[in-house]
Amino acid sequence: MNEIVKEMEQVIAPVVGEIKEIRAKLAELEQAGAKPDDGKVADLEARLVELEEKARLLEVGVMGKPSEKRVDLDAAFLAVAARAIPEDTAVKRAIDSSVIASAGKLNPEQADAFIDYVVKQQITLSMANVRRMSAPQALIEELAVGTRKLRAATEGGAPSLANAVSAKKRTLSTVEVIWAEDITLTFLEDNIERRGADNHIARLLATQFGNDLADLGWKGDTSLAATITDANSDGLDDTTGLTQADHDFLRTNDGWLRIAGADADAHAYDATGAAKASDIFKAMLDLVPDKYLGLELAFFVPPETAIAYANELANRATGLGDTVMVQGVPVLRYFGYKVVPDPYLRKEGLLPRKAILTPVSNLAFGIQRNITIDAQWQPRKRVVEYTITARNDYEFANADAVVLASNIPNL
């Protein structure tokens, strides 16, 4: 293993070094007042994208693709259904219910496979620091080192203590969530006959489960009213413009927007009156402490804001401008930093648009492995009612590395 690590360092180190140099040059250009559509900026960003992909491929080439043991998660879903439905069905005859652990709890391999499905299909969750927890709480610890602690040395005299190193601790405290879904008996029986199909049921339920976890991860807010105030009887809360069902969902847990807004260490920017998306990005980047600028920062923004920025870049007479025109917003960068449009940051009701700038690894998503899947047969409806439960939470490893932009206009 040590030899593999040394080989990886020798091969990848020059590429990583060049990536750092380009990021430093882009930071210098941004500080010097360069525009994001300047040709030099575009050339450096294009080179940065190439090097990041090269580093990824080199790492895969040296370390090798990890072997993936197939976990038949679909069989687990069918097995729990087989316990609930009548004896004379194809599902009951074809499935061994022993593939599910007792009380509908997924075994560790199945739980990891389910988490993988949930995470990989979500834009932000797939980039976040995913903590697979075995207990309801987990600490996120980070050593912080202060700046400007150097002093002139005095011969014969003891220096003042710098007190520069401190440990920051934040806690993931999971909240139980539940998902209820009906699957028809016909679908279950047909799936038995098509065992070559790739985990239909698991993918279906994991996708829908993941959609809500991603939505809650951004917009969850336990401070919302338990009962909406609806003076004009239009079914919408007078303050938020959301329905009672929306409030019920969003009150489940606090998401990253709420956490950043309530933390004194996070940096706030009011984007009211901003004329361009690039102006918003510049203002946010200016608030990031210098010690984090060398990290892999990313702007997580509403799709509307990303589209507005794409329209700015589409006018570039460069290769990147052409790429934006052809491929759209997934390729966006601002001075080398990724611009990530997430659909769950889209404006909703009367709530203001918000965006976050932070290192990708600073987003923490904790989920416990004790996931349960239970089923109950409903003969009148000819469906199996699936109930999935899990415990999860959201946090930042370091709030000082977070910039929250609020009141983003419709550009």
Contacts in CASP RR format, 6 or more apart in sequence:
PFRMAT RR
TARGET T0000
AUTHOR 0000-0000-0000
METHOD contacts of the structure
MODEL  1
MNEIVKEMEQVIAPVVGEIKEIRAKLAELEQAGAKPDDGKVADLEARLVE
LEEKARLLEVGVMGKPSEKRVDLDAAFLAVAARAIPEDTAVKRAIDSSVI
ASAGKLNPEQADAFIDYVVKQQITLSMANVRRMSAPQALIEELAVGTRKL
RAATEGGAPSLANAVSAKKRTLSTVEVIWAEDITLTFLEDNIERRGADNH
IARLLATQFGNDLADLGWKGDTSLAATITDANSDGLDDTTGLTQADHDFL
RTNDGWLRIAGADADAHAYDATGAAKASDIFKAMLDLVPDKYLGLELAFF
VPPETAIAYANELANRATGLGDTVMVQGVPVLRYFGYKVVPDPYLRKEGL
LPRKAILTPVSNLAFGIQRNITIDAQWQPRKRVVEYTITARNDYEFANAD
AVVLASNIPNL
4 62 0 8 1.000
4 63 0 8 1.000
7 62 0 8 1.000
8 58 0 8 1.000
8 59 0 8 1.000
8 62 0 8 1.000
8 63 0 8 1.000
11 58 0 8 1.000
11 62 0 8 1.000
12 55 0 8 1.000
12 58 0 8 1.000
12 59 0 8 1.000
12 62 0 8 1.000
15 51 0 8 1.000
15 54 0 8 1.000
15 55 0 8 1.000
15 58 0 8 1.000
16 55 0 8 1.000
18 51 0 8 1.000
19 48 0 8 1.000
19 51 0 8 1.000
19 52 0 8 1.000
19 55 0 8 1.000
20 294 0 8 1.000
22 44 0 8 1.000
22 47 0 8 1.000
22 48 0 8 1.000
22 51 0 8 1.000
22 336 0 8 1.000
23 48 0 8 1.000
23 293 0 8 1.000
23 294 0 8 1.000
23 336 0 8 1.000
24 294 0 8 1.000
25 44 0 8 1.000
26 41 0 8 1.000
26 44 0 8 1.000
26 45 0 8 1.000
26 48 0 8 1.000
26 335 0 8 1.000
26 336 0 8 1.000
27 293 0 8 1.000
27 294 0 8 1.000
27 335 0 8 1.000
29 38 0 8 1.000
29 40 0 8 1.000
29 41 0 8 1.000
29 44 0 8 1.000
29 335 0 8 1.000
30 282 0 8 1.000
30 285 0 8 1.000
30 335 0 8 1.000
34 40 0 8 1.000
34 41 0 8 1.000
35 41 0 8 1.000
35 278 0 8 1.000
36 278 0 8 1.000
36 281 0 8 1.000
36 312 0 8 1.000
36 313 0 8 1.000
36 334 0 8 1.000
36 335 0 8 1.000
37 312 0 8 1.000
37 313 0 8 1.000
37 315 0 8 1.000
37 316 0 8 1.000
39 316 0 8 1.000
39 318 0 8 1.000
41 335 0 8 1.000
42 316 0 8 1.000
42 318 0 8 1.000
42 319 0 8 1.000
42 320 0 8 1.000
42 321 0 8 1.000
43 318 0 8 1.000
44 336 0 8 1.000
45 320 0 8 1.000
45 333 0 8 1.000
45 335 0 8 1.000
45 336 0 8 1.000
46 319 0 8 1.000
46 320 0 8 1.000
48 333 0 8 1.000
48 336 0 8 1.000
49 331 0 8 1.000
49 333 0 8 1.000
69 109 0 8 1.000
71 109 0 8 1.000
71 110 0 8 1.000
71 112 0 8 1.000
71 113 0 8 1.000
72 99 0 8 1.000
72 199 0 8 1.000
73 110 0 8 1.000
73 113 0 8 1.000
73 114 0 8 1.000
73 117 0 8 1.000
73 199 0 8 1.000
73 202 0 8 1.000
74 191 0 8 1.000
74 198 0 8 1.000
74 199 0 8 1.000
74 200 0 8 1.000
74 201 0 8 1.000
74 202 0 8 1.000
75 95 0 8 1.000
75 99 0 8 1.000
76 99 0 8 1.000
76 100 0 8 1.000
76 106 0 8 1.000
76 110 0 8 1.000
76 202 0 8 1.000
76 373 0 8 1.000
77 201 0 8 1.000
77 202 0 8 1.000
77 205 0 8 1.000
77 373 0 8 1.000
77 386 0 8 1.000
78 91 0 8 1.000
78 95 0 8 1.000
78 188 0 8 1.000
78 191 0 8 1.000
78 192 0 8 1.000
78 201 0 8 1.000
79 95 0 8 1.000
79 96 0 8 1.000
79 97 0 8 1.000
79 98 0 8 1.000
79 99 0 8 1.000
79 100 0 8 1.000
80 97 0 8 1.000
80 100 0 8 1.000
80 104 0 8 1.000
80 373 0 8 1.000
80 374 0 8 1.000
80 375 0 8 1.000
80 386 0 8 1.000
81 91 0 8 1.000
81 95 0 8 1.000
81 183 0 8 1.000
81 188 0 8 1.000
81 375 0 8 1.000
81 384 0 8 1.000
81 386 0 8 1.000
82 91 0 8 1.000
82 92 0 8 1.000
82 95 0 8 1.000
82 97 0 8 1.000
83 97 0 8 1.000
83 100 0 8 1.000
83 375 0 8 1.000
84 375 0 8 1.000
84 376 0 8 1.000
84 377 0 8 1.000
84 384 0 8 1.000
85 91 0 8 1.000
85 92 0 8 1.000
85 185 0 8 1.000
85 188 0 8 1.000
85 375 0 8 1.000
85 377 0 8 1.000
85 384 0 8 1.000
86 92 0 8 1.000
86 377 0 8 1.000
86 379 0 8 1.000
89 185 0 8 1.000
89 188 0 8 1.000
89 189 0 8 1.000
90 188 0 8 1.000
90 189 0 8 1.000
90 192 0 8 1.000
90 193 0 8 1.000
91 185 0 8 1.000
91 188 0 8 1.000
91 189 0 8 1.000
91 192 0 8 1.000
94 192 0 8 1.000
95 192 0 8 1.000
100 106 0 8 1.000
100 373 0 8 1.000
101 107 0 8 1.000
103 372 0 8 1.000
103 374 0 8 1.000
104 372 0 8 1.000
104 373 0 8 1.000
104 374 0 8 1.000
105 370 0 8 1.000
105 371 0 8 1.000
105 372 0 8 1.000
106 114 0 8 1.000
106 369 0 8 1.000
106 371 0 8 1.000
106 372 0 8 1.000
106 373 0 8 1.000
108 369 0 8 1.000
111 369 0 8 1.000
111 370 0 8 1.000
111 371 0 8 1.000
112 132 0 8 1.000
112 369 0 8 1.000
113 202 0 8 1.000
114 202 0 8 1.000
114 206 0 8 1.000
114 371 0 8 1.000
115 130 0 8 1.000
115 132 0 8 1.000
115 367 0 8 1.000
115 369 0 8 1.000
115 371 0 8 1.000
117 202 0 8 1.000
117 203 0 8 1.000
117 206 0 8 1.000
117 207 0 8 1.000
118 125 0 8 1.000
118 206 0 8 1.000
118 209 0 8 1.000
118 210 0 8 1.000
118 213 0 8 1.000
118 367 0 8 1.000
119 125 0 8 1.000
119 126 0 8 1.000
119 130 0 8 1.000
119 365 0 8 1.000
120 126 0 8 1.000
121 206 0 8 1.000
121 207 0 8 1.000
121 210 0 8 1.000
122 210 0 8 1.000
122 211 0 8 1.000
122 213 0 8 1.000
122 214 0 8 1.000
123 214 0 8 1.000
123 340 0 8 1.000
123 341 0 8 1.000
123 342 0 8 1.000
123 343 0 8 1.000
124 214 0 8 1.000
124 217 0 8 1.000
124 218 0 8 1.000
124 300 0 8 1.000
124 340 0 8 1.000
124 342 0 8 1.000
124 344 0 8 1.000
124 363 0 8 1.000
125 210 0 8 1.000
125 213 0 8 1.000
125 214 0 8 1.000
125 365 0 8 1.000
127 298 0 8 1.000
127 340 0 8 1.000
127 360 0 8 1.000
127 363 0 8 1.000
128 360 0 8 1.000
128 363 0 8 1.000
128 364 0 8 1.000
128 365 0 8 1.000
129 361 0 8 1.000
129 362 0 8 1.000
129 363 0 8 1.000
129 364 0 8 1.000
129 365 0 8 1.000
129 397 0 8 1.000
130 365 0 8 1.000
130 366 0 8 1.000
130 367 0 8 1.000
131 138 0 8 1.000
131 140 0 8 1.000
131 172 0 8 1.000
131 364 0 8 1.000
131 365 0 8 1.000
131 366 0 8 1.000
131 367 0 8 1.000
132 366 0 8 1.000
132 367 0 8 1.000
132 368 0 8 1.000
132 369 0 8 1.000
133 172 0 8 1.000
133 174 0 8 1.000
133 366 0 8 1.000
133 367 0 8 1.000
133 368 0 8 1.000
133 369 0 8 1.000
133 391 0 8 1.000
134 368 0 8 1.000
134 369 0 8 1.000
134 370 0 8 1.000
135 368 0 8 1.000
136 173 0 8 1.000
136 174 0 8 1.000
136 368 0 8 1.000
136 391 0 8 1.000
137 171 0 8 1.000
137 172 0 8 1.000
137 173 0 8 1.000
137 174 0 8 1.000
138 171 0 8 1.000
138 172 0 8 1.000
138 366 0 8 1.000
139 169 0 8 1.000
139 170 0 8 1.000
139 171 0 8 1.000
139 172 0 8 1.000
140 169 0 8 1.000
140 170 0 8 1.000
140 171 0 8 1.000
140 172 0 8 1.000
140 364 0 8 1.000
140 395 0 8 1.000
140 397 0 8 1.000
141 167 0 8 1.000
141 168 0 8 1.000
141 169 0 8 1.000
142 167 0 8 1.000
142 168 0 8 1.000
142 397 0 8 1.000
142 398 0 8 1.000
143 165 0 8 1.000
143 166 0 8 1.000
143 167 0 8 1.000
143 168 0 8 1.000
144 165 0 8 1.000
144 166 0 8 1.000
144 167 0 8 1.000
144 168 0 8 1.000
144 398 0 8 1.000
144 400 0 8 1.000
145 164 0 8 1.000
145 165 0 8 1.000
146 164 0 8 1.000
146 165 0 8 1.000
146 166 0 8 1.000
146 291 0 8 1.000
147 164 0 8 1.000
147 290 0 8 1.000
147 291 0 8 1.000
149 162 0 8 1.000
149 164 0 8 1.000
151 159 0 8 1.000
151 160 0 8 1.000
153 159 0 8 1.000
168 398 0 8 1.000
170 364 0 8 1.000
170 395 0 8 1.000
170 396 0 8 1.000
170 397 0 8 1.000
170 398 0 8 1.000
170 399 0 8 1.000
171 395 0 8 1.000
172 364 0 8 1.000
172 366 0 8 1.000
172 393 0 8 1.000
172 394 0 8 1.000
172 395 0 8 1.000
173 393 0 8 1.000
174 366 0 8 1.000
174 367 0 8 1.000
174 368 0 8 1.000
174 391 0 8 1.000
174 392 0 8 1.000
174 393 0 8 1.000
175 252 0 8 1.000
175 253 0 8 1.000
175 391 0 8 1.000
175 392 0 8 1.000
175 393 0 8 1.000
176 389 0 8 1.000
176 390 0 8 1.000
176 391 0 8 1.000
177 212 0 8 1.000
177 213 0 8 1.000
177 216 0 8 1.000
177 252 0 8 1.000
177 253 0 8 1.000
177 389 0 8 1.000
177 390 0 8 1.000
177 391 0 8 1.000
177 392 0 8 1.000
178 387 0 8 1.000
178 388 0 8 1.000
178 389 0 8 1.000
179 205 0 8 1.000
179 208 0 8 1.000
179 209 0 8 1.000
179 212 0 8 1.000
179 387 0 8 1.000
179 388 0 8 1.000
179 389 0 8 1.000
180 385 0 8 1.000
180 386 0 8 1.000
180 387 0 8 1.000
180 388 0 8 1.000
181 204 0 8 1.000
181 205 0 8 1.000
181 208 0 8 1.000
181 385 0 8 1.000
181 386 0 8 1.000
181 388 0 8 1.000
182 378 0 8 1.000
182 381 0 8 1.000
182 383 0 8 1.000
182 384 0 8 1.000
182 385 0 8 1.000
182 386 0 8 1.000
183 201 0 8 1.000
183 383 0 8 1.000
183 384 0 8 1.000
183 386 0 8 1.000
184 382 0 8 1.000
184 383 0 8 1.000
184 384 0 8 1.000
185 382 0 8 1.000
185 383 0 8 1.000
185 384 0 8 1.000
186 382 0 8 1.000
187 200 0 8 1.000
187 201 0 8 1.000
188 201 0 8 1.000
188 384 0 8 1.000
191 197 0 8 1.000
191 200 0 8 1.000
191 201 0 8 1.000
205 386 0 8 1.000
205 388 0 8 1.000
209 388 0 8 1.000
209 390 0 8 1.000
212 249 0 8 1.000
213 365 0 8 1.000
213 367 0 8 1.000
213 392 0 8 1.000
214 342 0 8 1.000
214 344 0 8 1.000
215 249 0 8 1.000
215 344 0 8 1.000
216 249 0 8 1.000
216 250 0 8 1.000
216 252 0 8 1.000
216 253 0 8 1.000
216 255 0 8 1.000
216 394 0 8 1.000
217 253 0 8 1.000
217 255 0 8 1.000
217 256 0 8 1.000
217 344 0 8 1.000
217 365 0 8 1.000
217 394 0 8 1.000
218 255 0 8 1.000
218 256 0 8 1.000
218 257 0 8 1.000
218 300 0 8 1.000
218 342 0 8 1.000
218 344 0 8 1.000
218 345 0 8 1.000
219 250 0 8 1.000
219 255 0 8 1.000
219 257 0 8 1.000
219 258 0 8 1.000
219 344 0 8 1.000
219 345 0 8 1.000
219 348 0 8 1.000
219 351 0 8 1.000
220 250 0 8 1.000
220 251 0 8 1.000
220 252 0 8 1.000
220 253 0 8 1.000
220 254 0 8 1.000
220 255 0 8 1.000
220 257 0 8 1.000
220 258 0 8 1.000
221 250 0 8 1.000
221 251 0 8 1.000
221 254 0 8 1.000
221 255 0 8 1.000
221 257 0 8 1.000
221 258 0 8 1.000
222 251 0 8 1.000
222 252 0 8 1.000
222 253 0 8 1.000
222 254 0 8 1.000
222 258 0 8 1.000
223 258 0 8 1.000
224 240 0 8 1.000
224 242 0 8 1.000
224 247 0 8 1.000
224 250 0 8 1.000
224 251 0 8 1.000
225 237 0 8 1.000
225 239 0 8 1.000
225 247 0 8 1.000
226 247 0 8 1.000
226 251 0 8 1.000
227 244 0 8 1.000
227 247 0 8 1.000
228 235 0 8 1.000
228 236 0 8 1.000
228 237 0 8 1.000
228 238 0 8 1.000
228 240 0 8 1.000
228 242 0 8 1.000
228 243 0 8 1.000
228 244 0 8 1.000
228 247 0 8 1.000
229 237 0 8 1.000
229 238 0 8 1.000
229 239 0 8 1.000
230 236 0 8 1.000
230 237 0 8 1.000
230 238 0 8 1.000
231 238 0 8 1.000
232 238 0 8 1.000
235 243 0 8 1.000
235 244 0 8 1.000
236 242 0 8 1.000
236 243 0 8 1.000
236 349 0 8 1.000
237 243 0 8 1.000
237 244 0 8 1.000
237 247 0 8 1.000
239 350 0 8 1.000
240 246 0 8 1.000
240 247 0 8 1.000
240 349 0 8 1.000
240 350 0 8 1.000
240 351 0 8 1.000
241 349 0 8 1.000
241 350 0 8 1.000
241 351 0 8 1.000
242 250 0 8 1.000
242 348 0 8 1.000
242 349 0 8 1.000
242 350 0 8 1.000
242 351 0 8 1.000
246 348 0 8 1.000
253 392 0 8 1.000
253 393 0 8 1.000
253 394 0 8 1.000
254 262 0 8 1.000
254 394 0 8 1.000
255 394 0 8 1.000
256 356 0 8 1.000
256 363 0 8 1.000
256 394 0 8 1.000
256 396 0 8 1.000
257 354 0 8 1.000
257 356 0 8 1.000
257 404 0 8 1.000
259 394 0 8 1.000
259 395 0 8 1.000
259 396 0 8 1.000
259 399 0 8 1.000
260 266 0 8 1.000
260 356 0 8 1.000
260 396 0 8 1.000
260 399 0 8 1.000
260 402 0 8 1.000
260 404 0 8 1.000
261 268 0 8 1.000
261 404 0 8 1.000
263 396 0 8 1.000
263 399 0 8 1.000
263 402 0 8 1.000
265 398 0 8 1.000
265 399 0 8 1.000
265 400 0 8 1.000
265 402 0 8 1.000
266 396 0 8 1.000
266 399 0 8 1.000
266 400 0 8 1.000
266 402 0 8 1.000
266 403 0 8 1.000
266 404 0 8 1.000
267 287 0 8 1.000
267 288 0 8 1.000
267 400 0 8 1.000
267 402 0 8 1.000
267 403 0 8 1.000
267 404 0 8 1.000
268 403 0 8 1.000
268 404 0 8 1.000
268 406 0 8 1.000
269 280 0 8 1.000
269 283 0 8 1.000
269 284 0 8 1.000
269 287 0 8 1.000
269 403 0 8 1.000
269 404 0 8 1.000
269 405 0 8 1.000
269 406 0 8 1.000
270 405 0 8 1.000
270 406 0 8 1.000
270 407 0 8 1.000
271 280 0 8 1.000
271 283 0 8 1.000
271 355 0 8 1.000
271 405 0 8 1.000
271 406 0 8 1.000
271 407 0 8 1.000
271 408 0 8 1.000
271 409 0 8 1.000
272 407 0 8 1.000
272 409 0 8 1.000
273 409 0 8 1.000
274 280 0 8 1.000
274 283 0 8 1.000
274 408 0 8 1.000
274 409 0 8 1.000
274 411 0 8 1.000
275 411 0 8 1.000
276 308 0 8 1.000
276 309 0 8 1.000
276 312 0 8 1.000
276 411 0 8 1.000
277 301 0 8 1.000
277 305 0 8 1.000
277 306 0 8 1.000
277 308 0 8 1.000
277 309 0 8 1.000
277 312 0 8 1.000
277 411 0 8 1.000
278 309 0 8 1.000
278 312 0 8 1.000
278 334 0 8 1.000
280 305 0 8 1.000
280 355 0 8 1.000
280 405 0 8 1.000
280 408 0 8 1.000
281 299 0 8 1.000
281 309 0 8 1.000
281 334 0 8 1.000
281 339 0 8 1.000
281 357 0 8 1.000
283 405 0 8 1.000
284 299 0 8 1.000
284 355 0 8 1.000
284 357 0 8 1.000
284 403 0 8 1.000
284 405 0 8 1.000
285 297 0 8 1.000
285 334 0 8 1.000
285 335 0 8 1.000
285 337 0 8 1.000
285 357 0 8 1.000
285 403 0 8 1.000
287 357 0 8 1.000
287 403 0 8 1.000
288 297 0 8 1.000
288 357 0 8 1.000
288 401 0 8 1.000
288 403 0 8 1.000
289 400 0 8 1.000
289 401 0 8 1.000
292 359 0 8 1.000
292 401 0 8 1.000
295 359 0 8 1.000
295 361 0 8 1.000
295 401 0 8 1.000
296 338 0 8 1.000
296 359 0 8 1.000
296 360 0 8 1.000
296 361 0 8 1.000
297 337 0 8 1.000
297 338 0 8 1.000
297 357 0 8 1.000
297 358 0 8 1.000
297 359 0 8 1.000
297 360 0 8 1.000
298 337 0 8 1.000
298 338 0 8 1.000
298 339 0 8 1.000
298 340 0 8 1.000
298 357 0 8 1.000
298 358 0 8 1.000
298 359 0 8 1.000
298 360 0 8 1.000
299 334 0 8 1.000
299 337 0 8 1.000
299 338 0 8 1.000
299 339 0 8 1.000
299 340 0 8 1.000
299 355 0 8 1.000
299 356 0 8 1.000
299 357 0 8 1.000
300 340 0 8 1.000
300 342 0 8 1.000
300 345 0 8 1.000
300 355 0 8 1.000
300 356 0 8 1.000
300 357 0 8 1.000
300 358 0 8 1.000
301 309 0 8 1.000
301 339 0 8 1.000
301 340 0 8 1.000
301 341 0 8 1.000
301 342 0 8 1.000
301 345 0 8 1.000
301 355 0 8 1.000
301 408 0 8 1.000
302 341 0 8 1.000
302 342 0 8 1.000
302 345 0 8 1.000
302 346 0 8 1.000
302 347 0 8 1.000
302 353 0 8 1.000
302 354 0 8 1.000
302 355 0 8 1.000
302 408 0 8 1.000
303 329 0 8 1.000
303 341 0 8 1.000
303 342 0 8 1.000
303 343 0 8 1.000
303 345 0 8 1.000
303 346 0 8 1.000
304 346 0 8 1.000
304 347 0 8 1.000
304 353 0 8 1.000
304 410 0 8 1.000
304 411 0 8 1.000
305 341 0 8 1.000
305 353 0 8 1.000
305 355 0 8 1.000
305 408 0 8 1.000
305 411 0 8 1.000
306 329 0 8 1.000
306 332 0 8 1.000
306 339 0 8 1.000
306 340 0 8 1.000
306 341 0 8 1.000
307 329 0 8 1.000
307 341 0 8 1.000
308 411 0 8 1.000
309 329 0 8 1.000
309 332 0 8 1.000
309 334 0 8 1.000
309 339 0 8 1.000
310 324 0 8 1.000
310 328 0 8 1.000
310 329 0 8 1.000
310 332 0 8 1.000
313 320 0 8 1.000
313 321 0 8 1.000
313 324 0 8 1.000
313 332 0 8 1.000
314 321 0 8 1.000
314 324 0 8 1.000
314 325 0 8 1.000
315 321 0 8 1.000
316 324 0 8 1.000
320 331 0 8 1.000
323 331 0 8 1.000
324 331 0 8 1.000
324 332 0 8 1.000
329 339 0 8 1.000
329 341 0 8 1.000
330 341 0 8 1.000
332 338 0 8 1.000
332 339 0 8 1.000
332 341 0 8 1.000
333 339 0 8 1.000
337 357 0 8 1.000
338 360 0 8 1.000
345 353 0 8 1.000
345 354 0 8 1.000
345 355 0 8 1.000
347 353 0 8 1.000
347 410 0 8 1.000
352 406 0 8 1.000
352 407 0 8 1.000
352 408 0 8 1.000
353 406 0 8 1.000
353 407 0 8 1.000
353 408 0 8 1.000
353 409 0 8 1.000
353 410 0 8 1.000
354 404 0 8 1.000
354 405 0 8 1.000
354 406 0 8 1.000
354 408 0 8 1.000
355 404 0 8 1.000
355 405 0 8 1.000
355 408 0 8 1.000
356 402 0 8 1.000
356 403 0 8 1.000
356 404 0 8 1.000
356 405 0 8 1.000
357 402 0 8 1.000
357 403 0 8 1.000
357 405 0 8 1.000
358 396 0 8 1.000
358 401 0 8 1.000
358 402 0 8 1.000
358 403 0 8 1.000
359 401 0 8 1.000
361 397 0 8 1.000
362 396 0 8 1.000
362 397 0 8 1.000
362 398 0 8 1.000
362 401 0 8 1.000
362 402 0 8 1.000
363 394 0 8 1.000
363 396 0 8 1.000
364 394 0 8 1.000
364 395 0 8 1.000
364 396 0 8 1.000
364 397 0 8 1.000
365 392 0 8 1.000
365 393 0 8 1.000
365 394 0 8 1.000
366 392 0 8 1.000
366 393 0 8 1.000
366 394 0 8 1.000
366 395 0 8 1.000
367 390 0 8 1.000
367 391 0 8 1.000
367 392 0 8 1.000
368 390 0 8 1.000
368 391 0 8 1.000
368 392 0 8 1.000
370 391 0 8 1.000
371 388 0 8 1.000
371 389 0 8 1.000
371 390 0 8 1.000
372 387 0 8 1.000
372 388 0 8 1.000
372 389 0 8 1.000
372 390 0 8 1.000
373 386 0 8 1.000
373 387 0 8 1.000
373 388 0 8 1.000
374 386 0 8 1.000
374 387 0 8 1.000
375 384 0 8 1.000
375 385 0 8 1.000
375 386 0 8 1.000
375 387 0 8 1.000
376 384 0 8 1.000
376 385 0 8 1.000
376 387 0 8 1.000
377 384 0 8 1.000
377 385 0 8 1.000
378 384 0 8 1.000
378 385 0 8 1.000
396 402 0 8 1.000
END
